[in-house]
Structures are given as structure tokens and as C-alpha cells.
Amino acid sequence: MIQKEAEIPYADIPNFPVSTVKGHSGKLVFGAIDGCQVVLMSGMFHYYEGYSMEEVTFPVRVMKALGVDTLIVSNASGGTNPAFNIGDLMIIKDHINLCPEHPLRGHNDERLGTRFPDMSQPYDHELIEIAKQLAAQQHIDVRMGTYIGLQGPTFETPAEYKMLHIMGGDAVGMSTVAEVIVARHGSMRVFAISVITDIGISDVPITITHEEVLAAANAAAPKMAALVAALVKRIG
């Protein structure tokens, strides 16, 4: 799908964190999708790994410096909406940030963005509409929803899943929100999509493991990749 031109391990990039999570290989991939130049992160960083939010979002700053103007984010998340099913794709229309540290806390460098960024449209409406059209053309069912970002690394309790749904969340995860905030701080367009890997709203206690999350994410990966590739081709 991507025509690779170069790969750089995170460990070889100055000041770059190194992913410690199973399933995240840890390298920047440079190449093209249907002639559109892209930079792909194979492996993300998370606050729960011990990194600061500044470190977690450093790759977004690097991409902006490289000339990237659109950020596409994917994640595996737990469903808090009882209408969802495992394996669903959810286009993120908005988010609720419940992480304990804000990625823009501290001194603001005006060269990177304004002190108080507007977050009335964190996820680009035009990109969302294009993705919905492309999904319909490819016969891919997609959900729309609000993503809630938490610290992790524990999966949520049943009561927490219920609370998150009551407060307006359709899915919950341990990534994405900080990266999106920093991307918007840098005036980048953002599109984000989640794979629902477990459903926390249930009358029956459900045990969730990282292995099960990876399995569900990998099963849904082909249709997500097809949709993202089509989106890149359209906007590129």
C-alpha cells in the first residue's frame, strides 16, 4: 500500500522516545501512497510509559517541521456506546480530554502556535465527510463518535465505562488526544479513526487483555488501511 523510500528506527532519531509497548515496532517510515508523500509512524508513545506529554507529542512537532500539513491518527479503543460492536470503525468527531497533563502546559513558543489554540473543530469536518463517502463506496461500515482520552495503563472498570458513556463518550483510549491538540496548535488538519476492540458496557463482567485488543485491532486493520489509503489519495 505504501511505497517505502526509507525507514529510520526511533532510537536513531535525536530526542525521539522509544516505544515500549508490544505491537509497536518503533520506526519512522517515509514513502508514498498513490504518489502522495507520507510519513508513517510505526509505533506510538504513551503517557503511561513514563514519558511527558511533551515527549509523547514530539513526533508531531517533527512532522510539522518536515512540512506535513495533515495528521491522520488511528487507535484501538474500548467501546462505551452499547450500540457498538467489537471490530467497528469509529470516525472521531470530537474528544474529551481527561488526561492529567496537558501537552501545551508551560512556555509557549509563538513560532509553533498561539498560546490559546481554538479547539472548536479539532477534527476536520471536510476530511470526515470525504472519509464517510469513501467508506460508503468501499462498503465499509463506519460509526461516528466522541473519543475520551485517559491516562492508562489499566483498562477501565465497568463503572468507569458507564460514567464515560454518560458524560458523552462513545469510545475510550490511552492515546490520540495529546497528539491532536499539538497538531491543532500547529494549524495541521486532523482526521482520526478508532477500532473498537472491546465493549465495556455489559451486564456480564468482561475480562480484557492486551492480547485480545491486539487481535481485534489486527482483524480490523485491512479495512481501516483501505479507507485511510483512499483518503490520502483523495486529499493528496
N, C-alpha and C positions, 0 to 999 in steps of 0.2 A: 504493500500500500504506500509506504514511504520509500522514496529512492534515497538511500543513505549516501551521504557525502563524507561525513566524519563523525566519530564518536569520541567523547572526552570523558574519562572517569571523573566523578566528583572530586576524588582525592587529589587529582592533578590540577584542580582549579583553585587559585589562591582565595582564601577566606570562605570557600564553599563548605557547608556542612556535609556530612556523610550519612546516608540513610542507614538506620539500624533495624528496620522493620522487614520481616520475612515477606517476600513478594515484591520488594522494591530493589531493583538491581543497582541503581546508583550511577547514572551517566547521562550526559547531555548528548543528544543525537541531532545532528544537522543534516538537512536534506530538503526534499521537495515532494509535494503531493500534487500531482497533475500540474506541474510547472510552478506551483506556488511555494516559495521558500518558507521553511518552517524550522523551528527549534523545538525539540520534544524532550521533556524531562522523563526519563525512565527511572522513576522513584521520587517520592516526595519526602519532605521533612515535617515533623510534627512537634508541637509544643511539649507533648508528653514524653518525648525522647530526651528532654532536658535542655533543648535549645530555647533561646529567647525568641520572641516574635520577630525581632529584627533579623535574626539568623534564619528563621523559617521563611521569611519573605524576601531574603536577599536575592534568590534566583529571579524573582520578578523584576527587581531593580536591574539585574544584569541583562535580562531580555529587553527591557526598555532601552537600555544603553546600546544594545545591539541593533535597535531600530524596529523592534516588534511593536505593533500598534494594536493587536488584538490578542487577548488571552482566552484560551479555551481550557476549562478545567473539568476534570472528571473525578468522581469519587465513589466509594462504596459507602452506603449509609443504611441505617436502620429505619424501617417504616413506622411512623407514629400514626399514620392515617389507616384506619381499619379497612378502607376500601382498596388499599394497595395489596399487591401480591409479590412474593419473592421473585426476583428476576425482572420486575418492571423497570423501565427507564423513566426517570423524572427530570424534566427540564426545570431548572431552578429559576423561579420568577422573582424571588426575594429571599432575604435571610434575616435571622435573628441572632445577634452575636452575644453569646453567653460565656465567652472565653474570659479568663481572669486578667489577661494582659492585652492591651491594645497595641497593634503594630505601629501606630503613629505616635505613641507616647514619647515624650522627650522633645529635644530640639528639632525644629522643622527647618529643613533645607528648602528654601523657596525655589531652587533650581529643579527640584524634584516634584514639587506640587504645593498647593496652597495649605495654609495652616488648618483651615476648617473645610475639608472637601464635602461637596454635596453628595448625599447618598440616596437621593430620591429615585434614582434609576441605576442601581448597581449593576443590573443585568440588562444588556442592550435589547430593547424591545424589537428592533428590526431583526437582529440575529435570531431572536426567539421565534418570530413569525416565519423567517426563512427555514429554520430547523423544523418547525411544525409542518410546513409544506413539503419539505424533503422527506420527512418521516412518513407522511401520507403516501407519497409517490413510491416509497420503498416498502410500503405495507408494514411499517414498524409502529406498534402502538406506543405512545408516549403519554405520560402523566405530566401535569403541571403542579408545582407545589413550592412551599416555603421550606427552606433548609435551616436547621438550627445548629450552630456550631458550639460544641462543648470541648472541655479540656482533654478528657480521657485520662488514662487509657482503659478504664473499666467500661464495659458495656452498661447501658442504663438499667435501672431496676424497673419492674412493672409500674410502680407508682410514678417514677420519673417519665417513662414513656407516656403515661396518661396525662401528666402535667404538661408535657411538651406539646401534646396534641391540643389540649385545652387552650394553651396560650397562642395557638396558631400555626404550629409546626406540622409539616407532613412527613418530614424525614429529619434524622439527626446524625451527625458525624463529628469527626475529630480533626477536620481539615477545612480547606477551601475558603472560609470566611476571611481569614487574615490576608491571604493572597489576593482576594478580590478587593479588599479595602485598599491595599497598596497599589494594585493595578489602577483603580479608580483615582487614587491620589495622583498617579502619573498620567491621567487622562487616557488610559487604554480602554478599548471596548472589551466587554467581558461576556462570555457565554459559558454556562456551567450545566453539567448534567450528572445525575446520580444513578447508580444501580442500586435498587432496593435489595439488600442481601439478607434481611431478616425482618420479621414483623413483630414489634414489641407489644402491640395491643392484642391481648388474648385473654380469655378466661382460664386457659390452661397454662401453667408455668412452662416457659420455653428456655432451654439452655442454649446459649450462643457461644460458639467458639470461633477463633480467628480462622481456623482451617475451613469451617463452613462458610464464613464470609468470603474467603478467597475463592472457594469453589463456586459460589453463586455469582461472584463478580466475573470469574473467568468464563462461566457459561453464557453470560450476557454480553461479554466483550465483543464478539463479532458484530452484532447488530449496532452496538454503540460505535465501534470503529467505522462501520459503514456510514453511519449518519454523520459522524464528525468529518470523515473524509469528503463526503458530499458537501458539507457546509464550507469546508476550507476551499474546495474547488469553486463554489459559488461566489464566495466573498473575495477570493484571490484574484 
